[in-house]
Amino acid sequence: MSKFDEIMKRSGYSRATVSRVINRSPHVSDEARRIITEIMNELDYIPNRNAVSLSTGQTKQIGIVTAMIDELSLTFINQFMDTAMDYGFQTIVYMSRSDKQIELQAFEDLRSKRVDGLLIVTCVNDPGELKTYMQYGPMVSWQRMGNDEIPSIAMDQAQGYRLALEHLVSKGYTRIANVFGRSNSLNTKSRREAYETFMTSQGLPVWREAYQYSVFTSSDGETALRRMANGGELPQAVLCSNDYAAIGIMSEARRQNIQVPDQLAIVGFDDIELSRVLELTTIHNPIAEQAKQAFYHLWRVLGNEEHKATSLAYRLIERATT
């Protein structure tokens, strides 16, 4: 009698239930999991993962595609990994360093069944080319893809940006500068359009000459404020690409004796833990919830189970910098 059959016999549970415990499926009662796990330990049963893969058609591995890992993407990736582990999946991170050929290895691994699905955090290849790999397994993206072929759980950042603009204008700030991320990204385009549309609707000046791009880190933020200070008239307020850029602007403002918020109001984006510590006004971005939704999108195919999508929204968090 095989050890697997012995586990079934001793536990009294079916082959399907024992298999779910072995594969760490969440769809098993705590009592069944406890009994079966105890018997597995007694028998020193170690499942043959190659055999499991052959029988289920799954490797129980999901690939995560990203150009790089920074503080923000790490929050998203950690939550995705944690959720995947709850459902019995491990993850492989494919960091491309923005090299298209290196990035394609993840998609080739999907085609060769080394991974069951892919999460795209950021990609550098054309989405139109990447969509051809969808025939080999499910994919989902956190990056806005600009097409309907590769599903994305990304939220439209224009919604959060408008919240920040409404807040600043209600406080009397009208000369507003913007520091953006990647100049050609869909998120930057959405933010820029939100700013221009809102300011025009309020009869306020659109300050395009103050746009700055590729502002990601705190040191980028410091440099951005130095450019503003050296460029003539200082803005009344600045909207930032993320909280790290905002923290850099705060730091440089303190260095130059610019009073925040009396001389310069600052609004970040994402609501990282450090923004609370430093009393930074920001836009709360539900990153962890988006990561869960990304896994559930893959689970719809891999686990053949639908999770009802939760409606997510940005929120303004008002603190001391406005």
Contacts in CASP RR format, 6 or more apart in sequence:
PFRMAT RR
TARGET T0000
AUTHOR 0000-0000-0000
METHOD contacts of the structure
MODEL  1
MSKFDEIMKRSGYSRATVSRVINRSPHVSDEARRIITEIMNELDYIPNRN
AVSLSTGQTKQIGIVTAMIDELSLTFINQFMDTAMDYGFQTIVYMSRSDK
QIELQAFEDLRSKRVDGLLIVTCVNDPGELKTYMQYGPMVSWQRMGNDEI
PSIAMDQAQGYRLALEHLVSKGYTRIANVFGRSNSLNTKSRREAYETFMT
SQGLPVWREAYQYSVFTSSDGETALRRMANGGELPQAVLCSNDYAAIGIM
SEARRQNIQVPDQLAIVGFDDIELSRVLELTTIHNPIAEQAKQAFYHLWR
VLGNEEHKATSLAYRLIERATT
1 9 0 8 1.000
3 43 0 8 1.000
3 45 0 8 1.000
4 15 0 8 1.000
4 18 0 8 1.000
4 45 0 8 1.000
6 39 0 8 1.000
6 43 0 8 1.000
7 18 0 8 1.000
7 36 0 8 1.000
7 39 0 8 1.000
7 40 0 8 1.000
7 43 0 8 1.000
7 45 0 8 1.000
8 14 0 8 1.000
8 15 0 8 1.000
8 18 0 8 1.000
10 39 0 8 1.000
11 18 0 8 1.000
11 32 0 8 1.000
11 35 0 8 1.000
11 36 0 8 1.000
11 39 0 8 1.000
13 32 0 8 1.000
13 35 0 8 1.000
13 36 0 8 1.000
17 28 0 8 1.000
17 32 0 8 1.000
17 36 0 8 1.000
18 36 0 8 1.000
20 27 0 8 1.000
20 28 0 8 1.000
21 28 0 8 1.000
21 32 0 8 1.000
21 33 0 8 1.000
21 36 0 8 1.000
21 37 0 8 1.000
21 40 0 8 1.000
22 40 0 8 1.000
22 47 0 8 1.000
22 52 0 8 1.000
23 52 0 8 1.000
23 56 0 8 1.000
23 60 0 8 1.000
23 88 0 8 1.000
24 85 0 8 1.000
24 87 0 8 1.000
24 88 0 8 1.000
25 87 0 8 1.000
25 88 0 8 1.000
26 86 0 8 1.000
26 87 0 8 1.000
39 45 0 8 1.000
49 60 0 8 1.000
52 60 0 8 1.000
53 59 0 8 1.000
53 60 0 8 1.000
57 113 0 8 1.000
58 116 0 8 1.000
58 302 0 8 1.000
59 113 0 8 1.000
59 114 0 8 1.000
59 115 0 8 1.000
59 116 0 8 1.000
60 88 0 8 1.000
60 89 0 8 1.000
60 90 0 8 1.000
60 116 0 8 1.000
61 89 0 8 1.000
61 90 0 8 1.000
61 91 0 8 1.000
61 92 0 8 1.000
61 114 0 8 1.000
61 115 0 8 1.000
61 116 0 8 1.000
62 84 0 8 1.000
62 89 0 8 1.000
62 90 0 8 1.000
62 91 0 8 1.000
62 92 0 8 1.000
62 115 0 8 1.000
62 116 0 8 1.000
62 117 0 8 1.000
62 118 0 8 1.000
62 119 0 8 1.000
62 295 0 8 1.000
62 298 0 8 1.000
63 91 0 8 1.000
63 92 0 8 1.000
63 93 0 8 1.000
63 94 0 8 1.000
63 106 0 8 1.000
63 109 0 8 1.000
63 110 0 8 1.000
63 115 0 8 1.000
63 117 0 8 1.000
63 118 0 8 1.000
63 119 0 8 1.000
64 77 0 8 1.000
64 80 0 8 1.000
64 81 0 8 1.000
64 91 0 8 1.000
64 92 0 8 1.000
64 93 0 8 1.000
64 94 0 8 1.000
64 118 0 8 1.000
64 119 0 8 1.000
64 121 0 8 1.000
65 94 0 8 1.000
65 96 0 8 1.000
65 103 0 8 1.000
65 106 0 8 1.000
65 107 0 8 1.000
65 118 0 8 1.000
65 119 0 8 1.000
65 120 0 8 1.000
65 121 0 8 1.000
65 122 0 8 1.000
65 123 0 8 1.000
66 73 0 8 1.000
66 77 0 8 1.000
66 93 0 8 1.000
66 94 0 8 1.000
66 95 0 8 1.000
66 96 0 8 1.000
66 120 0 8 1.000
66 121 0 8 1.000
66 122 0 8 1.000
67 95 0 8 1.000
67 96 0 8 1.000
67 97 0 8 1.000
67 98 0 8 1.000
67 103 0 8 1.000
67 121 0 8 1.000
67 122 0 8 1.000
67 123 0 8 1.000
67 124 0 8 1.000
68 95 0 8 1.000
68 97 0 8 1.000
68 98 0 8 1.000
68 122 0 8 1.000
69 77 0 8 1.000
69 93 0 8 1.000
69 95 0 8 1.000
70 216 0 8 1.000
71 244 0 8 1.000
71 272 0 8 1.000
72 242 0 8 1.000
72 244 0 8 1.000
72 270 0 8 1.000
72 272 0 8 1.000
72 287 0 8 1.000
73 121 0 8 1.000
73 122 0 8 1.000
75 272 0 8 1.000
75 287 0 8 1.000
75 288 0 8 1.000
75 291 0 8 1.000
76 121 0 8 1.000
76 142 0 8 1.000
76 287 0 8 1.000
76 288 0 8 1.000
76 290 0 8 1.000
76 291 0 8 1.000
77 93 0 8 1.000
77 121 0 8 1.000
77 291 0 8 1.000
78 291 0 8 1.000
79 287 0 8 1.000
79 288 0 8 1.000
79 291 0 8 1.000
79 292 0 8 1.000
80 91 0 8 1.000
80 119 0 8 1.000
80 291 0 8 1.000
80 292 0 8 1.000
80 294 0 8 1.000
80 295 0 8 1.000
81 91 0 8 1.000
83 291 0 8 1.000
83 292 0 8 1.000
83 295 0 8 1.000
83 296 0 8 1.000
84 90 0 8 1.000
84 91 0 8 1.000
84 295 0 8 1.000
87 295 0 8 1.000
87 299 0 8 1.000
87 303 0 8 1.000
89 116 0 8 1.000
89 302 0 8 1.000
92 109 0 8 1.000
92 115 0 8 1.000
94 102 0 8 1.000
94 103 0 8 1.000
94 105 0 8 1.000
94 106 0 8 1.000
94 109 0 8 1.000
96 102 0 8 1.000
96 103 0 8 1.000
96 106 0 8 1.000
96 123 0 8 1.000
96 124 0 8 1.000
98 124 0 8 1.000
99 124 0 8 1.000
100 124 0 8 1.000
100 125 0 8 1.000
103 123 0 8 1.000
103 124 0 8 1.000
103 125 0 8 1.000
104 125 0 8 1.000
106 115 0 8 1.000
106 118 0 8 1.000
107 118 0 8 1.000
107 130 0 8 1.000
107 133 0 8 1.000
109 115 0 8 1.000
110 117 0 8 1.000
110 118 0 8 1.000
110 133 0 8 1.000
110 136 0 8 1.000
110 137 0 8 1.000
110 139 0 8 1.000
111 133 0 8 1.000
111 136 0 8 1.000
113 136 0 8 1.000
116 137 0 8 1.000
116 138 0 8 1.000
116 298 0 8 1.000
116 302 0 8 1.000
117 137 0 8 1.000
117 138 0 8 1.000
117 139 0 8 1.000
117 298 0 8 1.000
117 302 0 8 1.000
118 133 0 8 1.000
118 137 0 8 1.000
118 138 0 8 1.000
118 139 0 8 1.000
118 140 0 8 1.000
119 139 0 8 1.000
119 140 0 8 1.000
119 141 0 8 1.000
119 142 0 8 1.000
119 294 0 8 1.000
119 295 0 8 1.000
119 298 0 8 1.000
120 130 0 8 1.000
120 139 0 8 1.000
120 140 0 8 1.000
120 141 0 8 1.000
120 142 0 8 1.000
120 143 0 8 1.000
120 145 0 8 1.000
120 150 0 8 1.000
121 141 0 8 1.000
121 142 0 8 1.000
121 143 0 8 1.000
122 142 0 8 1.000
122 143 0 8 1.000
123 130 0 8 1.000
123 141 0 8 1.000
123 143 0 8 1.000
127 145 0 8 1.000
127 146 0 8 1.000
127 147 0 8 1.000
127 149 0 8 1.000
127 150 0 8 1.000
128 147 0 8 1.000
128 149 0 8 1.000
128 150 0 8 1.000
130 139 0 8 1.000
130 150 0 8 1.000
131 147 0 8 1.000
131 149 0 8 1.000
131 150 0 8 1.000
133 139 0 8 1.000
134 149 0 8 1.000
134 150 0 8 1.000
137 301 0 8 1.000
138 297 0 8 1.000
138 298 0 8 1.000
138 300 0 8 1.000
138 301 0 8 1.000
138 302 0 8 1.000
139 150 0 8 1.000
139 151 0 8 1.000
139 298 0 8 1.000
140 150 0 8 1.000
140 151 0 8 1.000
140 152 0 8 1.000
140 153 0 8 1.000
140 294 0 8 1.000
140 297 0 8 1.000
140 298 0 8 1.000
141 150 0 8 1.000
141 151 0 8 1.000
141 152 0 8 1.000
141 153 0 8 1.000
141 154 0 8 1.000
142 152 0 8 1.000
142 153 0 8 1.000
142 154 0 8 1.000
142 290 0 8 1.000
142 291 0 8 1.000
142 294 0 8 1.000
143 152 0 8 1.000
143 154 0 8 1.000
144 152 0 8 1.000
144 154 0 8 1.000
144 185 0 8 1.000
144 186 0 8 1.000
144 187 0 8 1.000
145 152 0 8 1.000
146 152 0 8 1.000
146 186 0 8 1.000
151 297 0 8 1.000
153 290 0 8 1.000
153 293 0 8 1.000
153 294 0 8 1.000
153 297 0 8 1.000
154 187 0 8 1.000
154 290 0 8 1.000
155 285 0 8 1.000
155 286 0 8 1.000
155 290 0 8 1.000
155 312 0 8 1.000
155 314 0 8 1.000
156 190 0 8 1.000
157 187 0 8 1.000
157 190 0 8 1.000
157 191 0 8 1.000
157 269 0 8 1.000
157 314 0 8 1.000
158 190 0 8 1.000
158 191 0 8 1.000
158 193 0 8 1.000
158 194 0 8 1.000
159 313 0 8 1.000
159 314 0 8 1.000
160 194 0 8 1.000
160 269 0 8 1.000
160 283 0 8 1.000
160 314 0 8 1.000
160 316 0 8 1.000
161 190 0 8 1.000
161 191 0 8 1.000
161 194 0 8 1.000
161 195 0 8 1.000
161 239 0 8 1.000
161 269 0 8 1.000
161 283 0 8 1.000
162 194 0 8 1.000
162 198 0 8 1.000
163 283 0 8 1.000
163 314 0 8 1.000
163 315 0 8 1.000
163 316 0 8 1.000
164 239 0 8 1.000
164 267 0 8 1.000
164 268 0 8 1.000
164 269 0 8 1.000
164 283 0 8 1.000
164 316 0 8 1.000
165 176 0 8 1.000
165 194 0 8 1.000
165 195 0 8 1.000
165 198 0 8 1.000
165 199 0 8 1.000
165 239 0 8 1.000
166 198 0 8 1.000
167 267 0 8 1.000
167 281 0 8 1.000
167 316 0 8 1.000
167 318 0 8 1.000
167 322 0 8 1.000
168 176 0 8 1.000
168 237 0 8 1.000
168 239 0 8 1.000
168 265 0 8 1.000
168 267 0 8 1.000
168 322 0 8 1.000
169 198 0 8 1.000
169 202 0 8 1.000
169 204 0 8 1.000
171 265 0 8 1.000
171 322 0 8 1.000
172 236 0 8 1.000
173 236 0 8 1.000
173 237 0 8 1.000
173 265 0 8 1.000
173 322 0 8 1.000
174 204 0 8 1.000
174 205 0 8 1.000
174 236 0 8 1.000
175 205 0 8 1.000
175 207 0 8 1.000
175 233 0 8 1.000
175 235 0 8 1.000
175 236 0 8 1.000
175 237 0 8 1.000
176 195 0 8 1.000
176 199 0 8 1.000
176 207 0 8 1.000
176 235 0 8 1.000
176 236 0 8 1.000
176 237 0 8 1.000
176 238 0 8 1.000
176 239 0 8 1.000
177 207 0 8 1.000
177 210 0 8 1.000
177 211 0 8 1.000
177 212 0 8 1.000
177 228 0 8 1.000
177 235 0 8 1.000
177 237 0 8 1.000
177 238 0 8 1.000
177 239 0 8 1.000
178 191 0 8 1.000
178 192 0 8 1.000
178 195 0 8 1.000
178 207 0 8 1.000
178 210 0 8 1.000
178 211 0 8 1.000
178 212 0 8 1.000
178 238 0 8 1.000
178 239 0 8 1.000
179 212 0 8 1.000
179 213 0 8 1.000
179 215 0 8 1.000
179 220 0 8 1.000
179 221 0 8 1.000
179 224 0 8 1.000
179 238 0 8 1.000
179 239 0 8 1.000
179 240 0 8 1.000
179 241 0 8 1.000
179 245 0 8 1.000
179 249 0 8 1.000
180 188 0 8 1.000
180 191 0 8 1.000
180 192 0 8 1.000
180 211 0 8 1.000
180 212 0 8 1.000
180 213 0 8 1.000
180 214 0 8 1.000
180 215 0 8 1.000
180 241 0 8 1.000
181 187 0 8 1.000
181 188 0 8 1.000
181 213 0 8 1.000
181 214 0 8 1.000
181 215 0 8 1.000
181 216 0 8 1.000
181 241 0 8 1.000
182 188 0 8 1.000
182 213 0 8 1.000
182 214 0 8 1.000
183 213 0 8 1.000
183 214 0 8 1.000
188 213 0 8 1.000
188 241 0 8 1.000
191 239 0 8 1.000
192 211 0 8 1.000
195 206 0 8 1.000
195 239 0 8 1.000
196 206 0 8 1.000
196 208 0 8 1.000
199 205 0 8 1.000
199 206 0 8 1.000
200 206 0 8 1.000
207 235 0 8 1.000
210 228 0 8 1.000
210 235 0 8 1.000
212 224 0 8 1.000
212 227 0 8 1.000
214 220 0 8 1.000
215 221 0 8 1.000
215 223 0 8 1.000
215 224 0 8 1.000
215 240 0 8 1.000
215 241 0 8 1.000
215 245 0 8 1.000
216 241 0 8 1.000
216 242 0 8 1.000
216 244 0 8 1.000
216 245 0 8 1.000
217 244 0 8 1.000
217 245 0 8 1.000
218 244 0 8 1.000
218 245 0 8 1.000
218 247 0 8 1.000
218 248 0 8 1.000
218 251 0 8 1.000
219 248 0 8 1.000
220 245 0 8 1.000
220 248 0 8 1.000
221 240 0 8 1.000
221 244 0 8 1.000
221 245 0 8 1.000
221 246 0 8 1.000
221 247 0 8 1.000
221 248 0 8 1.000
221 249 0 8 1.000
221 252 0 8 1.000
222 248 0 8 1.000
222 249 0 8 1.000
222 251 0 8 1.000
222 252 0 8 1.000
222 255 0 8 1.000
224 238 0 8 1.000
224 245 0 8 1.000
224 249 0 8 1.000
225 238 0 8 1.000
225 248 0 8 1.000
225 249 0 8 1.000
225 252 0 8 1.000
225 253 0 8 1.000
225 256 0 8 1.000
225 258 0 8 1.000
226 252 0 8 1.000
228 234 0 8 1.000
228 235 0 8 1.000
228 238 0 8 1.000
229 256 0 8 1.000
229 258 0 8 1.000
234 258 0 8 1.000
234 263 0 8 1.000
234 264 0 8 1.000
235 264 0 8 1.000
236 264 0 8 1.000
236 265 0 8 1.000
237 261 0 8 1.000
237 264 0 8 1.000
237 265 0 8 1.000
237 266 0 8 1.000
237 267 0 8 1.000
237 322 0 8 1.000
238 246 0 8 1.000
238 249 0 8 1.000
238 264 0 8 1.000
238 265 0 8 1.000
238 266 0 8 1.000
238 267 0 8 1.000
239 267 0 8 1.000
239 268 0 8 1.000
239 269 0 8 1.000
240 246 0 8 1.000
240 249 0 8 1.000
240 266 0 8 1.000
240 267 0 8 1.000
240 268 0 8 1.000
240 269 0 8 1.000
241 269 0 8 1.000
242 268 0 8 1.000
242 269 0 8 1.000
242 270 0 8 1.000
243 268 0 8 1.000
243 269 0 8 1.000
243 270 0 8 1.000
243 271 0 8 1.000
243 272 0 8 1.000
243 274 0 8 1.000
243 275 0 8 1.000
243 280 0 8 1.000
243 282 0 8 1.000
244 272 0 8 1.000
245 268 0 8 1.000
246 266 0 8 1.000
246 267 0 8 1.000
246 268 0 8 1.000
246 269 0 8 1.000
246 275 0 8 1.000
246 280 0 8 1.000
246 282 0 8 1.000
246 321 0 8 1.000
247 274 0 8 1.000
247 275 0 8 1.000
247 278 0 8 1.000
247 280 0 8 1.000
249 264 0 8 1.000
249 266 0 8 1.000
250 260 0 8 1.000
250 266 0 8 1.000
250 278 0 8 1.000
250 280 0 8 1.000
250 321 0 8 1.000
253 259 0 8 1.000
253 260 0 8 1.000
253 263 0 8 1.000
253 264 0 8 1.000
253 266 0 8 1.000
254 260 0 8 1.000
258 264 0 8 1.000
260 266 0 8 1.000
260 320 0 8 1.000
260 321 0 8 1.000
261 320 0 8 1.000
261 321 0 8 1.000
261 322 0 8 1.000
265 281 0 8 1.000
265 321 0 8 1.000
265 322 0 8 1.000
266 280 0 8 1.000
266 281 0 8 1.000
266 321 0 8 1.000
266 322 0 8 1.000
267 281 0 8 1.000
267 282 0 8 1.000
267 283 0 8 1.000
267 321 0 8 1.000
267 322 0 8 1.000
268 275 0 8 1.000
268 280 0 8 1.000
268 281 0 8 1.000
268 282 0 8 1.000
268 283 0 8 1.000
269 282 0 8 1.000
269 283 0 8 1.000
269 285 0 8 1.000
270 282 0 8 1.000
270 283 0 8 1.000
270 284 0 8 1.000
270 285 0 8 1.000
270 287 0 8 1.000
271 282 0 8 1.000
271 283 0 8 1.000
271 284 0 8 1.000
271 285 0 8 1.000
271 317 0 8 1.000
274 280 0 8 1.000
275 282 0 8 1.000
275 317 0 8 1.000
275 319 0 8 1.000
276 319 0 8 1.000
279 319 0 8 1.000
279 320 0 8 1.000
279 321 0 8 1.000
280 319 0 8 1.000
280 320 0 8 1.000
280 321 0 8 1.000
281 316 0 8 1.000
281 317 0 8 1.000
281 318 0 8 1.000
281 319 0 8 1.000
281 320 0 8 1.000
281 321 0 8 1.000
281 322 0 8 1.000
282 317 0 8 1.000
282 319 0 8 1.000
283 314 0 8 1.000
283 315 0 8 1.000
283 316 0 8 1.000
283 317 0 8 1.000
284 314 0 8 1.000
284 315 0 8 1.000
284 316 0 8 1.000
284 317 0 8 1.000
285 314 0 8 1.000
286 312 0 8 1.000
286 313 0 8 1.000
286 314 0 8 1.000
289 310 0 8 1.000
289 312 0 8 1.000
290 312 0 8 1.000
293 307 0 8 1.000
293 309 0 8 1.000
293 310 0 8 1.000
293 312 0 8 1.000
296 307 0 8 1.000
296 309 0 8 1.000
299 305 0 8 1.000
299 307 0 8 1.000
300 306 0 8 1.000
300 307 0 8 1.000
END
